[in-house]
Amino acid sequence: MSFEVVLDAHELMACRILGNLKSAASRGAGHFDAQMGKQNPLDIDEMGVIAEYAFCKHHNIFFNPTVNARSGTYDCVLMGKRIDIKSTHYPDGKLVATIKGNSDVDVFVLAIVTGNVVRFPGYITAKSFYREDNITNLGHGKTYAVDQGMLTPWRSK
């Protein structure tokens, strides 16, 4: 089971502004942009913040709005698990992460962002995700990727 979060215009605007500020802070600090797609990097950063905010709003947990440069860490904590939220705008998109891995993450969550609606089809533990058979090449070099069907669906509240 998936769940959806609908954001209002003000929430969306705030997320876009934060996405741009976070992007500027990261690039200014020399952090490498490890984007997997061909979209505008600012659009990707905005989409990431939108997904993080929507997830935190749904679960009523802390959303970190700080704009300091951070790389290779988690986005939030839910039930003691460090969560990294990966976003895409493709309805059938895969959960994708860089080949370098991230030991700070316990669980990866996929978010599908379509305008002001964010759908969360499921999640996967880092242990299940970081497996040799999940390494593929989507046209930008080796990466970890899993289809939505491999994700654990959410239980209803």
DSSP file (Angstrom, degrees, kcal/mol; ACC not computed):
  #  RESIDUE AA STRUCTURE BP1 BP2  ACC     N-H-->O    O-->H-N    N-H-->O    O-->H-N    TCO  KAPPA ALPHA  PHI   PSI    X-CA   Y-CA   Z-CA
    1    1 A M              0   0    0      0, 0.0   153,-2.3     0, 0.0     2,-0.2   0.000 360.0 360.0 360.0 135.8    0.0    0.0    0.0
    2    2 A S        -     0   0    0    151,-0.2     2,-0.3   120,-0.0   117,-0.0  -0.613 360.0-146.9-104.5 170.5    1.3    3.5   -0.8
    3    3 A F  E     -A  120   0A   0    117,-1.3   117,-3.1    -2,-0.2     2,-0.3  -0.970   5.5-146.2-135.8 156.4    0.3    6.8    0.7
    4    4 A E  E     -A  119   0A   0     -2,-0.3     2,-0.4   115,-0.2   115,-0.2  -0.912   3.3-159.9-123.0 148.9    0.0   10.3   -0.8
    5    5 A V  E     -A  118   0A   0    113,-2.4   113,-2.7    -2,-0.3     2,-0.5  -0.998   8.4-154.6-126.7 128.9    0.6   13.7    0.7
    6    6 A V  E     -A  117   0A   0     -2,-0.4     2,-0.3   111,-0.2   111,-0.2  -0.907  11.3-156.8-104.2 125.6   -0.9   16.8   -0.9
    7    7 A L        -     0   0    0    109,-3.1     2,-0.1    -2,-0.5   109,-0.0  -0.770  12.2-128.6-100.9 145.5    0.9   20.1   -0.3
    8    8 A D     >  -     0   0    0     -2,-0.3     4,-2.4     1,-0.1     5,-0.2  -0.361  34.6 -96.1 -84.5 173.7   -0.6   23.5   -0.5
    9    9 A A  H  > S+     0   0    0      1,-0.2     4,-2.3     2,-0.2     5,-0.1   0.846 123.6  51.0 -60.4 -36.6    0.8   26.4   -2.5
   10   10 A H  H  > S+     0   0    0      2,-0.2     4,-2.4     1,-0.2    -1,-0.2   0.906 110.5  47.8 -69.9 -41.3    2.6   27.9    0.5
   11   11 A E  H  > S+     0   0    0      2,-0.2     4,-2.4     1,-0.2    -2,-0.2   0.919 112.8  49.9 -63.0 -42.9    4.3   24.6    1.5
   12   12 A L  H  X S+     0   0    0     -4,-2.4     4,-2.3     2,-0.2    -2,-0.2   0.917 111.0  48.7 -62.6 -44.5    5.3   24.0   -2.1
   13   13 A M  H  X S+     0   0    0     -4,-2.3     4,-2.4     2,-0.2    -1,-0.2   0.924 111.5  49.6 -62.2 -45.3    6.8   27.5   -2.4
   14   14 A A  H  X S+     0   0    0     -4,-2.4     4,-2.6     1,-0.2    -1,-0.2   0.904 111.1  49.9 -61.8 -41.5    8.7   27.1    0.9
   15   15 A C  H  X S+     0   0    0     -4,-2.4     4,-2.6     2,-0.2    -1,-0.2   0.898 110.3  50.3 -64.0 -40.7   10.1   23.8   -0.2
   16   16 A R  H  X S+     0   0    0     -4,-2.3     4,-2.1     2,-0.2    -2,-0.2   0.918 111.4  47.8 -64.8 -42.8   11.2   25.2   -3.6
   17   17 A I  H  X S+     0   0    0     -4,-2.4     4,-2.4     2,-0.2    -2,-0.2   0.942 113.5  47.6 -62.6 -47.1   13.0   28.1   -1.8
   18   18 A L  H  X S+     0   0    0     -4,-2.6     4,-3.0     1,-0.2     5,-0.2   0.890 109.2  54.8 -61.3 -39.3   14.7   25.7    0.6
   19   19 A G  H  X S+     0   0    0     -4,-2.6     4,-2.1     1,-0.2    -1,-0.2   0.911 110.1  45.8 -59.8 -43.3   15.7   23.5   -2.3
   20   20 A N  H  X S+     0   0    0     -4,-2.1     4,-2.3     2,-0.2    -2,-0.2   0.898 113.8  48.5 -67.4 -40.7   17.4   26.4   -4.0
   21   21 A L  H  X S+     0   0    0     -4,-2.4     4,-2.5     2,-0.2    -2,-0.2   0.917 112.1  48.5 -65.3 -43.3   19.1   27.5   -0.8
   22   22 A K  H  X S+     0   0    0     -4,-3.0     4,-2.6     2,-0.2     5,-0.2   0.897 110.9  51.6 -62.9 -40.0   20.3   24.0    0.0
   23   23 A S  H  X S+     0   0    0     -4,-2.1     4,-2.7    -5,-0.2     5,-0.3   0.937 111.0  47.0 -61.3 -47.5   21.6   23.6   -3.6
   24   24 A A  H  X S+     0   0    0     -4,-2.3     4,-2.5     1,-0.2    -2,-0.2   0.906 113.0  49.3 -61.7 -42.5   23.6   26.9   -3.3
   25   25 A A  H  X S+     0   0    0     -4,-2.5     4,-1.4     2,-0.2    44,-0.2   0.915 113.5  46.2 -64.2 -43.1   25.0   25.9    0.1
   26   26 A S  H  <>S+     0   0    0     -4,-2.6     5,-2.5     2,-0.2     4,-0.2   0.935 115.8  43.9 -66.4 -46.8   26.1   22.5   -1.1
   27   27 A R  H ><5S+     0   0    0     -4,-2.7     3,-1.3     1,-0.2    -1,-0.2   0.888 111.9  54.5 -66.2 -37.6   27.7   23.7   -4.4
   28   28 A G  H 3<5S+     0   0    0     -4,-2.5    -1,-0.2    -5,-0.3    -2,-0.2   0.807 107.1  50.9 -64.5 -29.4   29.3   26.6   -2.5
   29   29 A A  T 3<5S-     0   0    0     -4,-1.4    -1,-0.3    -3,-0.2    -2,-0.2   0.423 121.2-109.6 -88.0   0.9   30.9   24.1   -0.1
   30   30 A G  T < 5 +     0   0    0     -3,-1.3     2,-0.3     1,-0.3    -3,-0.2   0.640  60.3 159.7  83.6  14.2   32.2   22.1   -3.0
   31   31 A H      < -     0   0    0     -5,-2.5    -1,-0.3    -6,-0.2     2,-0.2  -0.545  43.8-116.1 -72.6 134.6   29.9   19.1   -2.6
   32   32 A F        -     0   0    0     -2,-0.3     2,-0.9     1,-0.1    -1,-0.1  -0.488  19.1-129.1 -70.3 134.0   29.7   17.0   -5.8
   33   33 A D        -     0   0    0     -2,-0.2     2,-0.2     1,-0.1    -1,-0.1  -0.782  23.8-173.0 -87.2 107.6   26.2   16.9   -7.4
   34   34 A A        +     0   0    0     -2,-0.9    -1,-0.1     2,-0.0    -2,-0.0  -0.155  20.2 162.4 -96.0  38.9   25.6   13.1   -7.8
   35   35 A Q        -     0   0    0     -2,-0.2    -2,-0.0     1,-0.1     0, 0.0  -0.252  30.0-157.5 -62.4 148.7   22.4   13.5   -9.8
   36   36 A M        +     0   0    0     60,-0.1     2,-0.1    62,-0.0    -1,-0.1   0.576  67.8  57.4-102.0 -14.9   21.2   10.5  -11.8
   37   37 A G  S    S-     0   0    0      2,-0.1     7,-0.0     3,-0.0    -2,-0.0  -0.435  82.2-114.3-112.3-175.1   19.0   12.2  -14.3
   38   38 A K  S    S+     0   0    0     -2,-0.1    -1,-0.0     2,-0.0    -3,-0.0   0.306  72.9 118.2-102.9   6.6   19.2   14.9  -16.9
   39   39 A Q  S    S-     0   0    0      1,-0.2    -2,-0.1     2,-0.1    -4,-0.0  -0.170  82.0 -76.7 -68.9 166.9   16.9   17.4  -15.2
   40   40 A N     >  -     0   0    0      1,-0.1     4,-1.9     2,-0.0     3,-0.5  -0.467  41.3-130.5 -60.3 129.5   17.9   20.8  -14.1
   41   41 A P  H  > S+     0   0    0      0, 0.0     4,-2.3     0, 0.0     5,-0.2   0.838 107.6  54.6 -55.8 -34.8   19.9   20.3  -10.8
   42   42 A L  H  > S+     0   0    0      2,-0.2     4,-2.5     1,-0.2     5,-0.2   0.896 106.3  51.4 -66.4 -38.7   17.8   23.0   -9.1
   43   43 A D  H  > S+     0   0    0     -3,-0.5     4,-2.6     2,-0.2    -1,-0.2   0.893 110.1  50.0 -62.5 -39.4   14.6   21.1  -10.0
   44   44 A I  H  X S+     0   0    0     -4,-1.9     4,-2.1     2,-0.2    -2,-0.2   0.913 111.1  47.9 -65.9 -42.9   16.1   18.0   -8.5
   45   45 A D  H  X S+     0   0    0     -4,-2.3     4,-1.8     2,-0.2    -2,-0.2   0.897 112.6  49.1 -65.7 -39.8   17.1   19.7   -5.3
   46   46 A E  H  X S+     0   0    0     -4,-2.5     4,-2.6     1,-0.2    -2,-0.2   0.933 110.4  50.8 -62.3 -45.8   13.6   21.3   -5.0
   47   47 A M  H  X S+     0   0    0     -4,-2.6     4,-2.4     1,-0.2    -2,-0.2   0.876 107.6  54.4 -61.4 -37.8   12.0   17.9   -5.6
   48   48 A G  H  X S+     0   0    0     -4,-2.1     4,-2.4     2,-0.2    -1,-0.2   0.914 110.0  45.2 -62.3 -43.8   14.1   16.4   -2.9
   49   49 A V  H  X S+     0   0    0     -4,-1.8     4,-2.9     2,-0.2     5,-0.2   0.903 111.1  53.6 -67.9 -40.6   13.0   18.9   -0.3
   50   50 A I  H  X S+     0   0    0     -4,-2.6     4,-2.4     1,-0.2    -2,-0.2   0.927 111.5  46.1 -57.7 -45.3    9.4   18.5   -1.4
   51   51 A A  H  X S+     0   0    0     -4,-2.4     4,-2.3     2,-0.2    -2,-0.2   0.917 113.5  48.0 -64.9 -44.8    9.6   14.8   -0.9
   52   52 A E  H  X S+     0   0    0     -4,-2.4     4,-2.4     2,-0.2     5,-0.2   0.936 113.5  47.3 -61.7 -47.1   11.4   15.1    2.5
   53   53 A Y  H  X S+     0   0    0     -4,-2.9     4,-2.8     1,-0.2    -2,-0.2   0.926 111.9  49.9 -61.3 -46.1    8.9   17.7    3.8
   54   54 A A  H  X S+     0   0    0     -4,-2.4     4,-2.5    -5,-0.2    -1,-0.2   0.906 111.2  49.1 -61.5 -42.7    5.9   15.6    2.6
   55   55 A F  H  X S+     0   0    0     -4,-2.3     4,-2.0     2,-0.2    -1,-0.2   0.938 114.0  45.2 -61.7 -47.3    7.2   12.5    4.3
   56   56 A C  H  X>S+     0   0    0     -4,-2.4     5,-2.1     1,-0.2     4,-0.9   0.889 112.0  52.4 -65.5 -38.9    7.8   14.3    7.6
   57   57 A K  H ><5S+     0   0    0     -4,-2.8     3,-0.7    -5,-0.2    -1,-0.2   0.939 109.8  49.0 -61.3 -46.8    4.4   16.0    7.4
   58   58 A H  H 3<5S+     0   0    0     -4,-2.5    -2,-0.2     1,-0.2    -1,-0.2   0.896 118.6  38.2 -60.5 -41.5    2.7   12.7    6.9
   59   59 A H  H 3<5S-     0   0    0     -4,-2.0    -1,-0.2    -5,-0.2    -2,-0.2   0.445 106.0-125.7 -91.8  -0.2    4.5   11.0    9.8
   60   60 A N  T <<5 +     0   0    0     -4,-0.9     2,-0.3    -3,-0.7    -3,-0.2   0.929  64.1 135.0  54.9  49.6    4.4   14.1   12.1
   61   61 A I      < -     0   0    0     -5,-2.1    -1,-0.2    -6,-0.1     2,-0.1  -0.786  63.7 -70.1-122.6 168.1    8.2   14.0   12.6
   62   62 A F        -     0   0    0     -2,-0.3     2,-0.5    15,-0.2    15,-0.3  -0.348  39.1-156.0 -63.2 129.1   10.9   16.7   12.4
   63   63 A F        -     0   0    0     -2,-0.1    13,-0.1    13,-0.1   -10,-0.1  -0.937  16.5-135.2-102.0 126.3   11.7   18.2    9.0
   64   64 A N        +     0   0    0     -2,-0.5   -11,-0.0    11,-0.5   -12,-0.0  -0.725  27.1 175.3 -87.4 104.1   15.2   19.6    8.9
   65   65 A P        +     0   0    0      0, 0.0    -1,-0.1     0, 0.0   -16,-0.0   0.412  33.6 127.8 -89.6   3.5   14.9   23.0    7.1
   66   66 A T        -     0   0    0      1,-0.1    -2,-0.0   -44,-0.0   -44,-0.0  -0.261  47.8-155.0 -63.3 147.7   18.6   24.0    7.6
   67   67 A V        +     0   0    0      2,-0.1   -42,-0.1   -46,-0.0    -1,-0.1   0.247  48.1 127.5-108.6  11.5   20.4   25.0    4.5
   68   68 A N  S    S-     0   0    0      1,-0.1     2,-0.2   -43,-0.1   -42,-0.1  -0.355  73.8 -89.3 -66.6 151.9   24.0   24.2    5.6
   69   69 A A        +     0   0    0    -44,-0.2     2,-0.3   -45,-0.1    -1,-0.1  -0.415  56.3 166.2 -65.6 128.8   25.9   22.0    3.3
   70   70 A R        +     0   0    0     -2,-0.2     2,-0.4   -48,-0.2     3,-0.1  -0.996  10.0 179.4-144.7 143.3   25.5   18.3    4.0
   71   71 A S        +     0   0    0     -2,-0.3     3,-0.1     1,-0.1    -2,-0.0  -0.998  61.5  13.3-145.5 138.5   26.4   15.3    1.9
   72   72 A G  S    S+     0   0    0     -2,-0.4    32,-0.2     1,-0.2     2,-0.2   0.896  94.5 107.6  68.9  42.0   26.0   11.6    2.5
   73   73 A T        -     0   0    0     -3,-0.1    -1,-0.2    30,-0.1     2,-0.2  -0.686  69.8 -84.7-134.0-170.6   23.7   11.6    5.5
   74   74 A Y        -     0   0    0     -2,-0.2    10,-0.2    30,-0.1     3,-0.1  -0.570  20.0-141.1-100.0 165.1   20.1   10.8    6.3
   75   75 A D  S    S-     0   0    0      8,-3.2   -11,-0.5     1,-0.3     2,-0.3   0.803  73.1 -19.3 -94.7 -34.7   17.0   13.1    5.9
   76   76 A C  E     -B   83   0A   0      7,-1.5     7,-3.2   -13,-0.1     2,-0.4  -0.950  59.1-112.2-162.0 175.1   15.0   12.2    9.0
   77   77 A V  E     -B   82   0A   0     -2,-0.3     2,-0.4   -15,-0.3     5,-0.2  -0.989  25.9-179.9-125.1 129.2   14.5    9.6   11.7
   78   78 A L  E >  S-B   81   0A   0      3,-2.3     3,-2.1    -2,-0.4    -2,-0.0  -0.988  74.0 -17.2-131.0 122.2   11.4    7.5   12.0
   79   79 A M  T 3  S-     0   0    0     -2,-0.4    -1,-0.1     1,-0.3     3,-0.1   0.867 128.5 -52.6  50.8  42.2   10.9    5.0   14.8
   80   80 A G  T 3  S+     0   0    0      1,-0.2     2,-0.4     0, 0.0    -1,-0.3   0.435 113.0 119.9  78.9   0.1   14.7    5.0   15.5
   81   81 A K  E <   -B   78   0A   0     -3,-2.1    -3,-2.3    25,-0.0     2,-0.6  -0.839  64.7-128.5-102.0 133.7   15.6    4.4   11.8
   82   82 A R  E     -B   77   0A   0     -2,-0.4    24,-2.4    -5,-0.2    25,-2.1  -0.709  32.0-155.4 -81.8 121.3   17.7    6.8    9.8
   83   83 A I  E     -Bc  76 107A   0     -7,-3.2    -8,-3.2    -2,-0.6    -7,-1.5  -0.813  18.1-167.1-108.6 135.3   15.8    7.5    6.6
   84   84 A D  E     - c   0 108A   0     23,-2.3    25,-2.4    -2,-0.4     2,-0.6  -0.988  16.5-151.7-116.8 120.7   17.0    8.7    3.2
   85   85 A I  E     - c   0 109A   0     -2,-0.5     2,-0.5    23,-0.2    25,-0.2  -0.826   8.0-164.6 -98.9 123.1   14.2    9.8    0.9
   86   86 A K  E     - c   0 110A   0     23,-3.3    25,-2.7    -2,-0.6     2,-0.3  -0.909  11.0-161.7-108.1 131.2   14.9    9.4   -2.8
   87   87 A S  E     + c   0 111A   0     -2,-0.5     2,-0.3    23,-0.2    25,-0.2  -0.813  16.4 166.8-119.0 154.5   12.6   11.3   -5.2
   88   88 A T  E     - c   0 112A   0     23,-1.9    25,-2.8    -2,-0.3     5,-0.0  -0.962  33.5-140.4-151.0 162.3   11.7   11.1   -8.9
   89   89 A H  S    S+     0   0    0     -2,-0.3    23,-0.1    23,-0.2     3,-0.0   0.450  73.6 104.6-103.8  -3.0    9.0   12.5  -11.1
   90   90 A Y    >   -     0   0    0      1,-0.1     3,-2.1     4,-0.1    -2,-0.1  -0.673  67.6-143.8 -79.5 123.5    8.6    9.3  -13.1
   91   91 A P  T 3  S+     0   0    0      0, 0.0    -1,-0.1     0, 0.0    21,-0.0   0.837 104.4  34.4 -56.6 -34.4    5.4    7.5  -12.1
   92   92 A D  T 3  S+     0   0    0     -3,-0.0    56,-0.3    55,-0.0    -2,-0.1   0.075  94.4 149.5-104.7  22.8    7.1    4.1  -12.5
   93   93 A G    <   -     0   0    0     -3,-2.1    55,-0.2     1,-0.1     2,-0.2  -0.085  41.8-124.7 -61.2 154.7   10.5    5.4  -11.3
   94   94 A K        -     0   0    0     53,-0.1     2,-0.6    54,-0.1    53,-0.2  -0.535  23.5-107.3 -91.4 160.8   13.0    3.3   -9.5
   95   95 A L  E     -F  146   0B   0     51,-2.5    51,-1.9    -2,-0.2     2,-0.4  -0.846  50.1-176.1 -85.5 121.4   14.6    3.9   -6.2
   96   96 A V  E     +F  145   0B   0     -2,-0.6     2,-0.3    49,-0.2    49,-0.2  -0.948  14.7 168.6-128.5 140.2   18.2    4.9   -7.2
   97   97 A A  E     -F  144   0B   0     47,-2.2    47,-2.5    -2,-0.4    -2,-0.0  -0.986  40.6 -87.1-147.6 155.9   21.3    5.8   -5.1
   98   98 A T  E >   -F  143   0B   0     -2,-0.3     3,-1.1    45,-0.2    45,-0.2  -0.159  34.0-119.3 -62.9 156.2   24.9    6.3   -5.9
   99   99 A I  T 3  S+     0   0    0     43,-0.5    -1,-0.1     1,-0.2    44,-0.1   0.680 103.4  76.8 -70.3 -19.5   27.3    3.3   -5.9
  100  100 A K  T 3  S-     0   0    0      1,-0.1    -1,-0.2     2,-0.0    -2,-0.0   0.756  91.2-146.8 -66.8 -22.4   29.4    4.8   -3.1
  101  101 A G    <   -     0   0    0     -3,-1.1     2,-0.3     1,-0.1    -1,-0.1  -0.029   4.6-114.8  78.6 171.2   26.8    3.8   -0.5
  102  102 A N    >   -     0   0    0      3,-0.1     3,-1.5     1,-0.1    -1,-0.1  -0.809  16.6-169.4-151.5 102.3   25.9    5.6    2.7
  103  103 A S  T 3  S+     0   0    0     -2,-0.3   -30,-0.1     1,-0.3    -1,-0.1   0.583  84.4  69.9 -72.1  -8.7   26.6    3.9    6.1
  104  104 A D  T 3  S+     0   0    0    -32,-0.2     2,-0.4     2,-0.0    -1,-0.3   0.511  86.5  84.0 -83.0  -4.8   24.5    6.6    7.9
  105  105 A V    <   +     0   0    0     -3,-1.5   -22,-0.2     1,-0.1    -3,-0.1  -0.841  43.3 174.2-109.0 135.3   21.2    5.3    6.4
  106  106 A D  S    S+     0   0    0    -24,-2.4    20,-2.8    -2,-0.4    21,-0.4   0.750  74.8  21.9 -98.2 -35.7   19.1    2.4    7.7
  107  107 A V  E     -cD  83 125A   0    -25,-2.1   -23,-2.3    18,-0.3     2,-0.4  -0.996  62.6-149.1-140.4 138.4   16.1    2.7    5.3
  108  108 A F  E     -cD  84 124A   0     16,-3.1    16,-2.3    -2,-0.4     2,-0.4  -0.905  14.7-162.7-106.5 137.5   15.6    4.2    1.8
  109  109 A V  E     -cD  85 123A   0    -25,-2.4   -23,-3.3    -2,-0.4     2,-0.4  -0.953  10.3-140.4-120.0 137.4   12.1    5.6    0.9
  110  110 A L  E     -cD  86 122A   0     12,-2.0    12,-0.6    -2,-0.4     2,-0.4  -0.847  16.9-171.1 -99.3 134.3   10.9    6.3   -2.6
  111  111 A A  E     -c   87   0A   0    -25,-2.7   -23,-1.9    -2,-0.4     2,-0.6  -0.989  11.8-156.6-123.6 131.4    8.9    9.4   -3.3
  112  112 A I  E     -cD  88 119A   0      7,-3.2     7,-2.7    -2,-0.4     2,-0.6  -0.940  16.1-158.8-107.0 113.6    7.1   10.1   -6.6
  113  113 A V  E     + D   0 118A   0    -25,-2.8     2,-0.4    -2,-0.6     5,-0.2  -0.837  19.3 168.4-101.8 121.1    6.6   13.9   -7.0
  114  114 A T  E >   - D   0 117A   0      3,-2.9     3,-2.1    -2,-0.6     2,-0.3  -0.878  65.9 -62.0-130.9  98.5    3.9   15.1   -9.3
  115  115 A G  T 3  S-     0   0    0     -2,-0.4    -1,-0.0     1,-0.3     0, 0.0  -0.476 119.1 -15.3  63.3-120.2    3.2   18.8   -8.9
  116  116 A N  T 3  S+     0   0    0     -2,-0.3  -109,-3.1    -3,-0.1     2,-0.5   0.285 121.4  89.4-100.0  10.7    1.9   19.3   -5.3
  117  117 A V  E <   -AD   6 114A   0     -3,-2.1    -3,-2.9  -111,-0.2     2,-0.5  -0.923  54.9-168.6-111.2 130.4    1.2   15.6   -4.8
  118  118 A V  E     -AD   5 113A   0   -113,-2.7  -113,-2.4    -2,-0.5     2,-0.4  -0.973   4.6-163.6-120.2 120.9    3.8   13.2   -3.4
  119  119 A R  E     -AD   4 112A   0     -7,-2.7    -7,-3.2    -2,-0.5  -115,-0.2  -0.871   5.2-159.1-105.6 136.1    3.2    9.5   -3.5
  120  120 A F  E     +A    3   0A   0   -117,-3.1  -117,-1.3    -2,-0.4    34,-0.2  -0.889  11.3 178.3-115.7  98.0    5.2    7.1   -1.4
  121  121 A P  E     -     0   0A   0      0, 0.0    33,-0.3     0, 0.0     2,-0.3   0.752  56.2 -63.4 -75.1 -23.3    5.1    3.5   -2.9
  122  122 A G  E     - D   0 110A   0    -12,-0.6   -12,-2.0    31,-0.2     2,-0.3  -0.995  43.8-106.7 166.8-169.7    7.4    1.9   -0.3
  123  123 A Y  E     -ED 152 109A   0     29,-1.8    29,-3.7    -2,-0.3     2,-0.3  -0.904  12.1-154.2-145.7 168.7   10.8    1.5    1.3
  124  124 A I  E     - D   0 108A   0    -16,-2.3   -16,-3.1    -2,-0.3     2,-0.1  -0.989  26.1-113.1-148.2 142.3   13.7   -0.9    1.5
  125  125 A T  E  >  - D   0 107A   0     -2,-0.3     4,-2.2   -18,-0.2   -18,-0.3  -0.408  27.3-120.1 -71.9 153.3   16.4   -1.4    4.1
  126  126 A A  H  > S+     0   0    0    -20,-2.8     4,-3.2     1,-0.2   -19,-0.1   0.888 114.4  57.2 -59.6 -39.0   19.9   -0.4    3.4
  127  127 A K  H  4 S+     0   0    0    -21,-0.4    -1,-0.2     1,-0.2   -20,-0.1   0.901 111.5  41.1 -60.3 -41.8   21.0   -4.0    3.9
  128  128 A S  H  4 S+     0   0    0      1,-0.1    -1,-0.2    -3,-0.1     3,-0.2   0.807 117.9  48.5 -75.2 -29.7   18.5   -5.3    1.2
  129  129 A F  H  < S+     0   0    0     -4,-2.2     2,-2.4     1,-0.2    -2,-0.2   0.916  98.6  66.1 -76.9 -45.4   19.3   -2.3   -1.1
  130  130 A Y  S  < S+     0   0    0     -4,-3.2     2,-0.4    -5,-0.2    -1,-0.2  -0.404  76.0 127.1 -81.0  66.4   23.1   -2.5   -1.0
  131  131 A R    >   -     0   0    0     -2,-2.4     3,-2.1    -3,-0.2     4,-0.2  -0.928  69.6-120.4-122.8 148.9   23.4   -5.9   -2.8
  132  132 A E  G >  S+     0   0    0     -2,-0.4     3,-1.7     1,-0.3    -1,-0.1   0.855 112.1  58.9 -53.4 -40.1   25.5   -6.8   -5.8
  133  133 A D  G 3  S+     0   0    0      1,-0.3    -1,-0.3    -3,-0.0    -3,-0.1   0.554  98.9  60.1 -73.8  -4.9   22.4   -7.8   -7.7
  134  134 A N  G <  S+     0   0    0     -3,-2.1    11,-2.5    -5,-0.1     2,-0.4   0.364  80.4 105.0 -98.4   3.5   20.9   -4.3   -7.3
  135  135 A I  E <   +G  144   0B   0     -3,-1.7     2,-0.3    -4,-0.2     9,-0.2  -0.725  45.5 148.2 -86.3 131.1   23.8   -2.7   -9.2
  136  136 A T  E     -G  143   0B   0      7,-3.0     7,-2.4    -2,-0.4     2,-0.5  -0.869  46.6-114.2-147.6 177.6   22.9   -1.6  -12.7
  137  137 A N  E     +G  142   0B   0     -2,-0.3     5,-0.2     5,-0.2    -2,-0.0  -0.966  21.7 179.6-124.2 113.2   23.7    1.1  -15.3
  138  138 A L  S    S-     0   0    0      3,-0.8     4,-0.1    -2,-0.5    -1,-0.1   0.139  73.0 -75.1 -97.3  18.7   20.9    3.4  -16.1
  139  139 A G  S    S+     0   0    0      2,-0.2     3,-0.1  -102,-0.0    -2,-0.1   0.412 126.0  73.8 105.4   0.1   23.0    5.4  -18.6
  140  140 A H  S    S-     0   0    0      1,-0.6     2,-0.1     3,-0.0    -3,-0.0   0.056 108.7 -82.8-130.4  23.8   25.1    7.3  -16.1
  141  141 A G  S    S-     0   0    0      2,-0.1    -3,-0.8     0, 0.0    -1,-0.6  -0.391  78.7 -21.9  97.9 178.9   27.5    4.6  -14.8
  142  142 A K  E     + G   0 137B   0     -5,-0.2   -43,-0.5    -2,-0.1     2,-0.3  -0.328  69.8 156.0 -66.1 141.8   27.0    2.0  -12.1
  143  143 A T  E     -FG  98 136B   0     -7,-2.4    -7,-3.0   -45,-0.2     2,-0.4  -0.977  45.8-103.1-156.1 159.8   24.3    2.7   -9.5
  144  144 A Y  E     +FG  97 135B   0    -47,-2.5   -47,-2.2    -2,-0.3     2,-0.3  -0.780  49.4 164.3 -85.3 136.1   22.1    0.9   -7.0
  145  145 A A  E     -F   96   0B   0    -11,-2.5     2,-0.3    -2,-0.4   -49,-0.2  -0.974  17.3-177.6-154.9 139.7   18.5    0.7   -8.3
  146  146 A V  E     -F   95   0B   0    -51,-1.9   -51,-2.5    -2,-0.3     2,-0.1  -0.993  28.0-117.6-136.1 145.9   15.4   -1.2   -7.5
  147  147 A D    >   -     0   0    0     -2,-0.3     3,-1.7   -53,-0.2     4,-0.3  -0.363  33.6-108.5 -72.5 159.1   11.9   -1.3   -9.1
  148  148 A Q  G >  S+     0   0    0    -56,-0.3     3,-1.6     1,-0.3    -1,-0.1   0.810 117.0  66.5 -59.5 -30.7    8.9   -0.2   -7.0
  149  149 A G  G 3  S+     0   0    0      1,-0.3    -1,-0.3   -27,-0.0    -2,-0.0   0.689  95.7  56.7 -65.5 -17.6    7.8   -3.9   -6.9
  150  150 A M  G <  S+     0   0    0     -3,-1.7    -1,-0.3     2,-0.1    -2,-0.2   0.507  89.4  98.0 -89.8  -5.5   10.8   -4.7   -4.8
  151  151 A L  S <  S-     0   0    0     -3,-1.6   -27,-0.2    -4,-0.3   -42,-0.1  -0.508  82.5-112.2 -82.8 151.1    9.9   -2.2   -2.1
  152  152 A T  B     -E  123   0A   0    -29,-3.7   -29,-1.8    -2,-0.2    -2,-0.1  -0.712  38.2-126.4 -78.6 125.6    8.2   -3.0    1.1
  153  153 A P        -     0   0    0      0, 0.0   -31,-0.2     0, 0.0     2,-0.2  -0.359  24.8-104.4 -72.2 155.0    4.7   -1.5    0.9
  154  154 A W        -     0   0    0   -153,-2.3     2,-0.3   -33,-0.3     3,-0.0  -0.503  28.3-126.8 -76.8 145.4    3.5    0.8    3.7
  155  155 A R        -     0   0    0     -2,-0.2     2,-0.1     1,-0.1    -1,-0.1  -0.667  33.4-102.3 -86.1 148.5    1.0   -0.5    6.2
  156  156 A S              0   0    0     -2,-0.3    -1,-0.1     1,-0.1  -153,-0.0  -0.426 360.0 360.0 -70.5 148.1   -2.1    1.6    6.8
  157  157 A K              0   0    0     -2,-0.1    -1,-0.1    -3,-0.0    -2,-0.0   0.467 360.0 360.0 -74.5 360.0   -2.2    3.7    9.9
